[in-house]
């Protein structure tokens, strides 16, 4: 498995998962519940989005395009 995205923002995490699902790429989120062990959000506890090795390039490209488009639409 390869790391393709690391984030502490649950909205961005959800967006990334939706992008990958739409692209037909299976993903796994690691460290999703770490902060609950300590009673709340911890700034250094980032969630990691992992994909199969063979999907790494396609996943990175799909995320790059989606986040670029989202950023451009926010600027408008």
PyMOL Python script that loads the backbone (N, CA, C, O; Angstrom):
from pymol import cmd

cmd.read_pdbstr("""\
ATOM      1  N   UNK A   1       0.847  -1.170   0.000  1.00  0.00           N
ATOM      2  CA  UNK A   1       0.000   0.000   0.000  1.00  0.00           C
ATOM      3  C   UNK A   1       0.895   1.237   0.000  1.00  0.00           C
ATOM      4  O   UNK A   1       1.985   1.249   0.573  1.00  0.00           O
ATOM      5  N   UNK A   2       0.394   2.271  -0.662  1.00  0.00           N
ATOM      6  CA  UNK A   2       1.143   3.520  -0.789  1.00  0.00           C
ATOM      7  C   UNK A   2       0.336   4.676  -0.208  1.00  0.00           C
ATOM      8  O   UNK A   2      -0.881   4.755  -0.380  1.00  0.00           O
ATOM      9  N   UNK A   3       1.029   5.557   0.473  1.00  0.00           N
ATOM     10  CA  UNK A   3       0.427   6.765   1.014  1.00  0.00           C
ATOM     11  C   UNK A   3       0.226   7.765  -0.120  1.00  0.00           C
ATOM     12  O   UNK A   3       1.170   8.083  -0.843  1.00  0.00           O
ATOM     13  N   UNK A   4      -1.012   8.267  -0.280  1.00  0.00           N
ATOM     14  CA  UNK A   4      -1.285   9.249  -1.331  1.00  0.00           C
ATOM     15  C   UNK A   4      -1.809  10.564  -0.779  1.00  0.00           C
ATOM     16  O   UNK A   4      -1.864  11.557  -1.504  1.00  0.00           O
ATOM     17  N   UNK A   5      -2.196  10.588   0.487  1.00  0.00           N
ATOM     18  CA  UNK A   5      -2.761  11.815   1.045  1.00  0.00           C
ATOM     19  C   UNK A   5      -2.677  11.743   2.561  1.00  0.00           C
ATOM     20  O   UNK A   5      -2.914  10.692   3.157  1.00  0.00           O
ATOM     21  N   UNK A   6      -2.340  12.864   3.180  1.00  0.00           N
ATOM     22  CA  UNK A   6      -2.228  12.953   4.633  1.00  0.00           C
ATOM     23  C   UNK A   6      -2.900  14.248   5.054  1.00  0.00           C
ATOM     24  O   UNK A   6      -2.593  15.312   4.517  1.00  0.00           O
ATOM     25  N   UNK A   7      -3.819  14.165   6.012  1.00  0.00           N
ATOM     26  CA  UNK A   7      -4.598  15.359   6.363  1.00  0.00           C
ATOM     27  C   UNK A   7      -5.129  15.259   7.781  1.00  0.00           C
ATOM     28  O   UNK A   7      -5.341  14.167   8.308  1.00  0.00           O
ATOM     29  N   UNK A   8      -5.344  16.431   8.396  1.00  0.00           N
ATOM     30  CA  UNK A   8      -5.971  16.447   9.718  1.00  0.00           C
ATOM     31  C   UNK A   8      -7.368  17.060   9.658  1.00  0.00           C
ATOM     32  O   UNK A   8      -8.051  17.145  10.679  1.00  0.00           O
ATOM     33  N   UNK A   9      -7.794  17.486   8.477  1.00  0.00           N
ATOM     34  CA  UNK A   9      -9.106  18.101   8.276  1.00  0.00           C
ATOM     35  C   UNK A   9     -10.106  17.027   7.824  1.00  0.00           C
ATOM     36  O   UNK A   9      -9.938  16.453   6.748  1.00  0.00           O
ATOM     37  N   UNK A  10     -11.140  16.747   8.626  1.00  0.00           N
ATOM     38  CA  UNK A  10     -12.086  15.689   8.268  1.00  0.00           C
ATOM     39  C   UNK A  10     -12.872  15.980   6.982  1.00  0.00           C
ATOM     40  O   UNK A  10     -13.292  15.048   6.296  1.00  0.00           O
ATOM     41  N   UNK A  11     -13.073  17.250   6.650  1.00  0.00           N
ATOM     42  CA  UNK A  11     -13.780  17.597   5.413  1.00  0.00           C
ATOM     43  C   UNK A  11     -12.918  17.245   4.198  1.00  0.00           C
ATOM     44  O   UNK A  11     -13.408  16.668   3.227  1.00  0.00           O
ATOM     45  N   UNK A  12     -11.639  17.596   4.262  1.00  0.00           N
ATOM     46  CA  UNK A  12     -10.723  17.263   3.159  1.00  0.00           C
ATOM     47  C   UNK A  12     -10.540  15.755   3.042  1.00  0.00           C
ATOM     48  O   UNK A  12     -10.400  15.224   1.940  1.00  0.00           O
ATOM     49  N   UNK A  13     -10.542  15.072   4.177  1.00  0.00           N
ATOM     50  CA  UNK A  13     -10.435  13.614   4.159  1.00  0.00           C
ATOM     51  C   UNK A  13     -11.627  13.007   3.435  1.00  0.00           C
ATOM     52  O   UNK A  13     -11.466  12.137   2.579  1.00  0.00           O
ATOM     53  N   UNK A  14     -12.812  13.463   3.779  1.00  0.00           N
ATOM     54  CA  UNK A  14     -14.031  12.967   3.140  1.00  0.00           C
ATOM     55  C   UNK A  14     -14.024  13.257   1.641  1.00  0.00           C
ATOM     56  O   UNK A  14     -14.414  12.413   0.834  1.00  0.00           O
ATOM     57  N   UNK A  15     -13.577  14.454   1.278  1.00  0.00           N
ATOM     58  CA  UNK A  15     -13.494  14.837  -0.133  1.00  0.00           C
ATOM     59  C   UNK A  15     -12.529  13.915  -0.871  1.00  0.00           C
ATOM     60  O   UNK A  15     -12.843  13.431  -1.958  1.00  0.00           O
ATOM     61  N   UNK A  16     -11.367  13.672  -0.291  1.00  0.00           N
ATOM     62  CA  UNK A  16     -10.366  12.799  -0.915  1.00  0.00           C
ATOM     63  C   UNK A  16     -10.922  11.387  -1.106  1.00  0.00           C
ATOM     64  O   UNK A  16     -10.714  10.774  -2.153  1.00  0.00           O
ATOM     65  N   UNK A  17     -11.620  10.877  -0.106  1.00  0.00           N
ATOM     66  CA  UNK A  17     -12.211   9.542  -0.224  1.00  0.00           C
ATOM     67  C   UNK A  17     -13.247   9.505  -1.343  1.00  0.00           C
ATOM     68  O   UNK A  17     -13.313   8.532  -2.095  1.00  0.00           O
ATOM     69  N   UNK A  18     -14.055  10.558  -1.458  1.00  0.00           N
ATOM     70  CA  UNK A  18     -15.078  10.617  -2.510  1.00  0.00           C
ATOM     71  C   UNK A  18     -14.432  10.682  -3.891  1.00  0.00           C
ATOM     72  O   UNK A  18     -14.906  10.040  -4.828  1.00  0.00           O
ATOM     73  N   UNK A  19     -13.366  11.443  -4.020  1.00  0.00           N
ATOM     74  CA  UNK A  19     -12.646  11.561  -5.300  1.00  0.00           C
ATOM     75  C   UNK A  19     -12.110  10.197  -5.717  1.00  0.00           C
ATOM     76  O   UNK A  19     -12.275   9.781  -6.864  1.00  0.00           O
ATOM     77  N   UNK A  20     -11.475   9.512  -4.788  1.00  0.00           N
ATOM     78  CA  UNK A  20     -10.905   8.201  -5.111  1.00  0.00           C
ATOM     79  C   UNK A  20     -11.991   7.182  -5.444  1.00  0.00           C
ATOM     80  O   UNK A  20     -11.834   6.379  -6.364  1.00  0.00           O
ATOM     81  N   UNK A  21     -13.076   7.215  -4.705  1.00  0.00           N
ATOM     82  CA  UNK A  21     -14.183   6.284  -4.977  1.00  0.00           C
ATOM     83  C   UNK A  21     -14.753   6.537  -6.371  1.00  0.00           C
ATOM     84  O   UNK A  21     -15.010   5.598  -7.125  1.00  0.00           O
ATOM     85  N   UNK A  22     -14.949   7.816  -6.709  1.00  0.00           N
ATOM     86  CA  UNK A  22     -15.472   8.187  -8.030  1.00  0.00           C
ATOM     87  C   UNK A  22     -14.537   7.732  -9.145  1.00  0.00           C
ATOM     88  O   UNK A  22     -14.984   7.397 -10.242  1.00  0.00           O
ATOM     89  N   UNK A  23     -13.234   7.721  -8.858  1.00  0.00           N
ATOM     90  CA  UNK A  23     -12.231   7.286  -9.838  1.00  0.00           C
ATOM     91  C   UNK A  23     -12.103   5.768  -9.879  1.00  0.00           C
ATOM     92  O   UNK A  23     -11.339   5.229 -10.680  1.00  0.00           O
ATOM     93  N   UNK A  24     -12.848   5.080  -9.018  1.00  0.00           N
ATOM     94  CA  UNK A  24     -12.789   3.622  -8.993  1.00  0.00           C
ATOM     95  C   UNK A  24     -11.557   3.078  -8.292  1.00  0.00           C
ATOM     96  O   UNK A  24     -11.130   1.955  -8.558  1.00  0.00           O
ATOM     97  N   UNK A  25     -10.989   3.872  -7.399  1.00  0.00           N
ATOM     98  CA  UNK A  25      -9.773   3.477  -6.679  1.00  0.00           C
ATOM     99  C   UNK A  25     -10.138   3.192  -5.224  1.00  0.00           C
ATOM    100  O   UNK A  25     -10.661   4.055  -4.520  1.00  0.00           O
ATOM    101  N   UNK A  26      -9.857   1.985  -4.795  1.00  0.00           N
ATOM    102  CA  UNK A  26     -10.118   1.620  -3.403  1.00  0.00           C
ATOM    103  C   UNK A  26      -9.068   2.249  -2.509  1.00  0.00           C
ATOM    104  O   UNK A  26      -7.883   2.267  -2.840  1.00  0.00           O
ATOM    105  N   UNK A  27      -9.516   2.765  -1.370  1.00  0.00           N
ATOM    106  CA  UNK A  27      -8.583   3.381  -0.433  1.00  0.00           C
ATOM    107  C   UNK A  27      -8.882   2.922   0.983  1.00  0.00           C
ATOM    108  O   UNK A  27      -9.970   2.436   1.288  1.00  0.00           O
ATOM    109  N   UNK A  28      -7.890   3.091   1.831  1.00  0.00           N
ATOM    110  CA  UNK A  28      -8.005   2.760   3.246  1.00  0.00           C
ATOM    111  C   UNK A  28      -7.495   3.964   4.016  1.00  0.00           C
ATOM    112  O   UNK A  28      -6.466   4.541   3.664  1.00  0.00           O
ATOM    113  N   UNK A  29      -8.213   4.346   5.070  1.00  0.00           N
ATOM    114  CA  UNK A  29      -7.778   5.454   5.917  1.00  0.00           C
ATOM    115  C   UNK A  29      -7.164   4.869   7.185  1.00  0.00           C
ATOM    116  O   UNK A  29      -7.796   4.088   7.896  1.00  0.00           O
ATOM    117  N   UNK A  30      -5.939   5.257   7.449  1.00  0.00           N
ATOM    118  CA  UNK A  30      -5.249   4.832   8.668  1.00  0.00           C
ATOM    119  C   UNK A  30      -5.223   5.983   9.662  1.00  0.00           C
ATOM    120  O   UNK A  30      -5.233   7.152   9.275  1.00  0.00           O
ATOM    121  N   UNK A  31      -5.191   5.651  10.920  1.00  0.00           N
ATOM    122  CA  UNK A  31      -5.110   6.620  12.021  1.00  0.00           C
ATOM    123  C   UNK A  31      -6.366   7.471  12.147  1.00  0.00           C
ATOM    124  O   UNK A  31      -6.317   8.564  12.712  1.00  0.00           O
ATOM    125  N   UNK A  32      -7.485   6.987  11.630  1.00  0.00           N
ATOM    126  CA  UNK A  32      -8.725   7.756  11.658  1.00  0.00           C
ATOM    127  C   UNK A  32      -9.252   7.972  13.076  1.00  0.00           C
ATOM    128  O   UNK A  32      -9.897   8.986  13.346  1.00  0.00           O
ATOM    129  N   UNK A  33      -8.989   7.047  13.971  1.00  0.00           N
ATOM    130  CA  UNK A  33      -9.562   7.138  15.313  1.00  0.00           C
ATOM    131  C   UNK A  33      -8.520   7.408  16.399  1.00  0.00           C
ATOM    132  O   UNK A  33      -8.806   7.253  17.586  1.00  0.00           O
ATOM    133  N   UNK A  34      -7.333   7.805  16.002  1.00  0.00           N
ATOM    134  CA  UNK A  34      -6.268   8.056  16.977  1.00  0.00           C
ATOM    135  C   UNK A  34      -6.650   9.159  17.945  1.00  0.00           C
ATOM    136  O   UNK A  34      -6.427   9.034  19.149  1.00  0.00           O
ATOM    137  N   UNK A  35      -7.226  10.243  17.428  1.00  0.00           N
ATOM    138  CA  UNK A  35      -7.547  11.369  18.310  1.00  0.00           C
ATOM    139  C   UNK A  35      -8.569  10.988  19.374  1.00  0.00           C
ATOM    140  O   UNK A  35      -8.556  11.553  20.467  1.00  0.00           O
ATOM    141  N   UNK A  36      -9.452  10.041  19.073  1.00  0.00           N
ATOM    142  CA  UNK A  36     -10.458   9.659  20.065  1.00  0.00           C
ATOM    143  C   UNK A  36      -9.819   8.955  21.272  1.00  0.00           C
ATOM    144  O   UNK A  36     -10.403   8.922  22.355  1.00  0.00           O
ATOM    145  N   UNK A  37      -8.641   8.405  21.083  1.00  0.00           N
ATOM    146  CA  UNK A  37      -7.944   7.777  22.206  1.00  0.00           C
ATOM    147  C   UNK A  37      -7.546   8.802  23.255  1.00  0.00           C
ATOM    148  O   UNK A  37      -7.393   8.480  24.433  1.00  0.00           O
ATOM    149  N   UNK A  38      -7.381  10.040  22.807  1.00  0.00           N
ATOM    150  CA  UNK A  38      -6.923  11.100  23.702  1.00  0.00           C
ATOM    151  C   UNK A  38      -8.001  12.126  24.004  1.00  0.00           C
ATOM    152  O   UNK A  38      -7.704  13.192  24.543  1.00  0.00           O
ATOM    153  N   UNK A  39      -9.238  11.824  23.669  1.00  0.00           N
ATOM    154  CA  UNK A  39     -10.350  12.672  24.048  1.00  0.00           C
ATOM    155  C   UNK A  39     -10.594  13.885  23.175  1.00  0.00           C
ATOM    156  O   UNK A  39     -11.163  14.870  23.646  1.00  0.00           O
ATOM    157  N   UNK A  40     -10.186  13.847  21.931  1.00  0.00           N
ATOM    158  CA  UNK A  40     -10.452  14.973  21.038  1.00  0.00           C
ATOM    159  C   UNK A  40      -9.422  15.082  19.946  1.00  0.00           C
ATOM    160  O   UNK A  40      -8.498  14.274  19.853  1.00  0.00           O
ATOM    161  N   UNK A  41      -9.595  16.091  19.123  1.00  0.00           N
ATOM    162  CA  UNK A  41      -8.654  16.278  18.019  1.00  0.00           C
ATOM    163  C   UNK A  41      -7.280  16.662  18.534  1.00  0.00           C
ATOM    164  O   UNK A  41      -7.131  17.501  19.423  1.00  0.00           O
ATOM    165  N   UNK A  42      -6.305  16.036  17.959  1.00  0.00           N
ATOM    166  CA  UNK A  42      -4.909  16.332  18.272  1.00  0.00           C
ATOM    167  C   UNK A  42      -4.299  16.881  16.996  1.00  0.00           C
ATOM    168  O   UNK A  42      -4.379  16.230  15.954  1.00  0.00           O
ATOM    169  N   UNK A  43      -3.698  18.047  17.044  1.00  0.00           N
ATOM    170  CA  UNK A  43      -3.207  18.682  15.815  1.00  0.00           C
ATOM    171  C   UNK A  43      -2.193  17.850  15.043  1.00  0.00           C
ATOM    172  O   UNK A  43      -2.088  17.986  13.824  1.00  0.00           O
ATOM    173  N   UNK A  44      -1.461  17.009  15.716  1.00  0.00           N
ATOM    174  CA  UNK A  44      -0.434  16.233  15.025  1.00  0.00           C
ATOM    175  C   UNK A  44      -0.921  14.853  14.577  1.00  0.00           C
ATOM    176  O   UNK A  44      -0.136  14.075  14.036  1.00  0.00           O
ATOM    177  N   UNK A  45      -2.192  14.539  14.792  1.00  0.00           N
ATOM    178  CA  UNK A  45      -2.700  13.220  14.399  1.00  0.00           C
ATOM    179  C   UNK A  45      -3.353  13.302  13.019  1.00  0.00           C
ATOM    180  O   UNK A  45      -4.564  13.491  12.901  1.00  0.00           O
ATOM    181  N   UNK A  46      -2.557  13.161  12.012  1.00  0.00           N
ATOM    182  CA  UNK A  46      -3.075  13.226  10.655  1.00  0.00           C
ATOM    183  C   UNK A  46      -3.540  11.847  10.204  1.00  0.00           C
ATOM    184  O   UNK A  46      -2.939  10.822  10.525  1.00  0.00           O
ATOM    185  N   UNK A  47      -4.629  11.862   9.451  1.00  0.00           N
ATOM    186  CA  UNK A  47      -5.141  10.616   8.872  1.00  0.00           C
ATOM    187  C   UNK A  47      -4.388  10.364   7.577  1.00  0.00           C
ATOM    188  O   UNK A  47      -4.071  11.300   6.843  1.00  0.00           O
ATOM    189  N   UNK A  48      -4.104   9.103   7.300  1.00  0.00           N
ATOM    190  CA  UNK A  48      -3.363   8.741   6.094  1.00  0.00           C
ATOM    191  C   UNK A  48      -4.263   7.950   5.159  1.00  0.00           C
ATOM    192  O   UNK A  48      -4.893   6.972   5.563  1.00  0.00           O
ATOM    193  N   UNK A  49      -4.317   8.383   3.905  1.00  0.00           N
ATOM    194  CA  UNK A  49      -5.098   7.685   2.892  1.00  0.00           C
ATOM    195  C   UNK A  49      -4.129   6.836   2.078  1.00  0.00           C
ATOM    196  O   UNK A  49      -3.182   7.343   1.477  1.00  0.00           O
ATOM    197  N   UNK A  50      -4.388   5.545   2.077  1.00  0.00           N
ATOM    198  CA  UNK A  50      -3.521   4.583   1.408  1.00  0.00           C
ATOM    199  C   UNK A  50      -4.274   3.916   0.253  1.00  0.00           C
ATOM    200  O   UNK A  50      -5.486   3.709   0.316  1.00  0.00           O
ATOM    201  N   UNK A  51      -3.518   3.584  -0.808  1.00  0.00           N
ATOM    202  CA  UNK A  51      -4.085   2.859  -1.944  1.00  0.00           C
ATOM    203  C   UNK A  51      -3.135   1.731  -2.319  1.00  0.00           C
ATOM    204  O   UNK A  51      -1.983   1.703  -1.886  1.00  0.00           O
ATOM    205  N   UNK A  52      -3.631   0.802  -3.131  1.00  0.00           N
ATOM    206  CA  UNK A  52      -2.768  -0.270  -3.623  1.00  0.00           C
ATOM    207  C   UNK A  52      -1.629   0.324  -4.435  1.00  0.00           C
ATOM    208  O   UNK A  52      -1.781   1.376  -5.055  1.00  0.00           O
ATOM    209  N   UNK A  53      -0.503  -0.343  -4.428  1.00  0.00           N
ATOM    210  CA  UNK A  53       0.687   0.142  -5.122  1.00  0.00           C
ATOM    211  C   UNK A  53       0.401   0.517  -6.576  1.00  0.00           C
ATOM    212  O   UNK A  53       0.854   1.557  -7.054  1.00  0.00           O
ATOM    213  N   UNK A  54      -0.349  -0.331  -7.272  1.00  0.00           N
ATOM    214  CA  UNK A  54      -0.592  -0.094  -8.701  1.00  0.00           C
ATOM    215  C   UNK A  54      -1.546   1.080  -8.956  1.00  0.00           C
ATOM    216  O   UNK A  54      -1.640   1.557 -10.087  1.00  0.00           O
ATOM    217  N   UNK A  55      -2.244   1.544  -7.936  1.00  0.00           N
ATOM    218  CA  UNK A  55      -3.163   2.675  -8.079  1.00  0.00           C
ATOM    219  C   UNK A  55      -2.555   4.006  -7.647  1.00  0.00           C
ATOM    220  O   UNK A  55      -3.208   5.045  -7.739  1.00  0.00           O
ATOM    221  N   UNK A  56      -1.320   3.979  -7.181  1.00  0.00           N
ATOM    222  CA  UNK A  56      -0.721   5.195  -6.611  1.00  0.00           C
ATOM    223  C   UNK A  56      -0.726   6.372  -7.592  1.00  0.00           C
ATOM    224  O   UNK A  56      -1.182   7.457  -7.234  1.00  0.00           O
ATOM    225  N   UNK A  57      -0.239   6.187  -8.796  1.00  0.00           N
ATOM    226  CA  UNK A  57      -0.148   7.293  -9.759  1.00  0.00           C
ATOM    227  C   UNK A  57      -1.537   7.845 -10.087  1.00  0.00           C
ATOM    228  O   UNK A  57      -1.744   9.058 -10.065  1.00  0.00           O
ATOM    229  N   UNK A  58      -2.476   6.969 -10.388  1.00  0.00           N
ATOM    230  CA  UNK A  58      -3.833   7.401 -10.738  1.00  0.00           C
ATOM    231  C   UNK A  58      -4.494   8.125  -9.562  1.00  0.00           C
ATOM    232  O   UNK A  58      -5.206   9.111  -9.756  1.00  0.00           O
ATOM    233  N   UNK A  59      -4.259   7.639  -8.356  1.00  0.00           N
ATOM    234  CA  UNK A  59      -4.849   8.262  -7.163  1.00  0.00           C
ATOM    235  C   UNK A  59      -4.279   9.658  -6.943  1.00  0.00           C
ATOM    236  O   UNK A  59      -5.023  10.607  -6.690  1.00  0.00           O
ATOM    237  N   UNK A  60      -2.961   9.779  -7.041  1.00  0.00           N
ATOM    238  CA  UNK A  60      -2.328  11.096  -6.865  1.00  0.00           C
ATOM    239  C   UNK A  60      -2.831  12.091  -7.912  1.00  0.00           C
ATOM    240  O   UNK A  60      -3.090  13.254  -7.602  1.00  0.00           O
ATOM    241  N   UNK A  61      -2.964  11.625  -9.146  1.00  0.00           N
ATOM    242  CA  UNK A  61      -3.425  12.495 -10.224  1.00  0.00           C
ATOM    243  C   UNK A  61      -4.881  12.913 -10.004  1.00  0.00           C
ATOM    244  O   UNK A  61      -5.223  14.082 -10.186  1.00  0.00           O
ATOM    245  N   UNK A  62      -5.729  11.978  -9.620  1.00  0.00           N
ATOM    246  CA  UNK A  62      -7.139  12.295  -9.367  1.00  0.00           C
ATOM    247  C   UNK A  62      -7.271  13.302  -8.224  1.00  0.00           C
ATOM    248  O   UNK A  62      -8.066  14.238  -8.308  1.00  0.00           O
ATOM    249  N   UNK A  63      -6.497  13.113  -7.165  1.00  0.00           N
ATOM    250  CA  UNK A  63      -6.544  14.035  -6.031  1.00  0.00           C
ATOM    251  C   UNK A  63      -6.004  15.410  -6.412  1.00  0.00           C
ATOM    252  O   UNK A  63      -6.565  16.431  -6.015  1.00  0.00           O
ATOM    253  N   UNK A  64      -4.930  15.437  -7.170  1.00  0.00           N
ATOM    254  CA  UNK A  64      -4.343  16.715  -7.597  1.00  0.00           C
ATOM    255  C   UNK A  64      -5.351  17.526  -8.403  1.00  0.00           C
ATOM    256  O   UNK A  64      -5.559  18.712  -8.146  1.00  0.00           O
ATOM    257  N   UNK A  65      -5.967  16.876  -9.372  1.00  0.00           N
ATOM    258  CA  UNK A  65      -6.946  17.554 -10.228  1.00  0.00           C
ATOM    259  C   UNK A  65      -8.133  18.044  -9.398  1.00  0.00           C
ATOM    260  O   UNK A  65      -8.551  19.193  -9.533  1.00  0.00           O
ATOM    261  N   UNK A  66      -8.671  17.185  -8.549  1.00  0.00           N
ATOM    262  CA  UNK A  66      -9.851  17.541  -7.756  1.00  0.00           C
ATOM    263  C   UNK A  66      -9.572  18.696  -6.803  1.00  0.00           C
ATOM    264  O   UNK A  66     -10.381  19.617  -6.687  1.00  0.00           O
ATOM    265  N   UNK A  67      -8.428  18.650  -6.121  1.00  0.00           N
ATOM    266  CA  UNK A  67      -8.116  19.722  -5.179  1.00  0.00           C
ATOM    267  C   UNK A  67      -7.771  21.015  -5.902  1.00  0.00           C
ATOM    268  O   UNK A  67      -8.078  22.096  -5.400  1.00  0.00           O
ATOM    269  N   UNK A  68      -7.136  20.931  -7.076  1.00  0.00           N
ATOM    270  CA  UNK A  68      -6.876  22.135  -7.880  1.00  0.00           C
ATOM    271  C   UNK A  68      -8.188  22.784  -8.317  1.00  0.00           C
ATOM    272  O   UNK A  68      -8.339  24.003  -8.233  1.00  0.00           O
ATOM    273  N   UNK A  69      -9.130  21.973  -8.780  1.00  0.00           N
ATOM    274  CA  UNK A  69     -10.432  22.498  -9.211  1.00  0.00           C
ATOM    275  C   UNK A  69     -11.196  23.107  -8.038  1.00  0.00           C
ATOM    276  O   UNK A  69     -11.823  24.158  -8.178  1.00  0.00           O
ATOM    277  N   UNK A  70     -11.144  22.459  -6.903  1.00  0.00           N
ATOM    278  CA  UNK A  70     -11.832  22.979  -5.716  1.00  0.00           C
ATOM    279  C   UNK A  70     -11.226  24.311  -5.283  1.00  0.00           C
ATOM    280  O   UNK A  70     -11.944  25.232  -4.893  1.00  0.00           O
ATOM    281  N   UNK A  71      -9.921  24.403  -5.354  1.00  0.00           N
ATOM    282  CA  UNK A  71      -9.238  25.636  -4.976  1.00  0.00           C
ATOM    283  C   UNK A  71      -9.593  26.779  -5.936  1.00  0.00           C
ATOM    284  O   UNK A  71      -9.810  27.913  -5.509  1.00  0.00           O
ATOM    285  N   UNK A  72      -9.648  26.466  -7.233  1.00  0.00           N
ATOM    286  CA  UNK A  72     -10.005  27.483  -8.219  1.00  0.00           C
ATOM    287  C   UNK A  72     -11.442  27.968  -8.014  1.00  0.00           C
ATOM    288  O   UNK A  72     -11.712  29.164  -8.125  1.00  0.00           O
ATOM    289  N   UNK A  73     -12.353  27.059  -7.720  1.00  0.00           N
ATOM    290  CA  UNK A  73     -13.757  27.468  -7.548  1.00  0.00           C
ATOM    291  C   UNK A  73     -13.942  28.273  -6.258  1.00  0.00           C
ATOM    292  O   UNK A  73     -14.841  29.111  -6.182  1.00  0.00           O
ATOM    293  N   UNK A  74     -13.113  28.033  -5.255  1.00  0.00           N
ATOM    294  CA  UNK A  74     -13.158  28.835  -4.028  1.00  0.00           C
ATOM    295  C   UNK A  74     -12.693  30.263  -4.299  1.00  0.00           C
ATOM    296  O   UNK A  74     -13.186  31.213  -3.690  1.00  0.00           O
ATOM    297  N   UNK A  75     -11.745  30.403  -5.215  1.00  0.00           N
ATOM    298  CA  UNK A  75     -11.179  31.717  -5.526  1.00  0.00           C
ATOM    299  C   UNK A  75     -12.157  32.587  -6.317  1.00  0.00           C
ATOM    300  O   UNK A  75     -12.061  33.814  -6.294  1.00  0.00           O
ATOM    301  N   UNK A  76     -13.090  31.952  -7.011  1.00  0.00           N
ATOM    302  CA  UNK A  76     -14.058  32.703  -7.840  1.00  0.00           C
ATOM    303  C   UNK A  76     -15.135  33.358  -7.030  1.00  0.00           C
ATOM    304  O   UNK A  76     -16.012  34.018  -7.588  1.00  0.00           O
TER     305      UNK A  76
END
""", "prot")
cmd.dss("prot")
cmd.show_as("cartoon", "prot")
cmd.util.cbc("prot")
cmd.orient("prot")
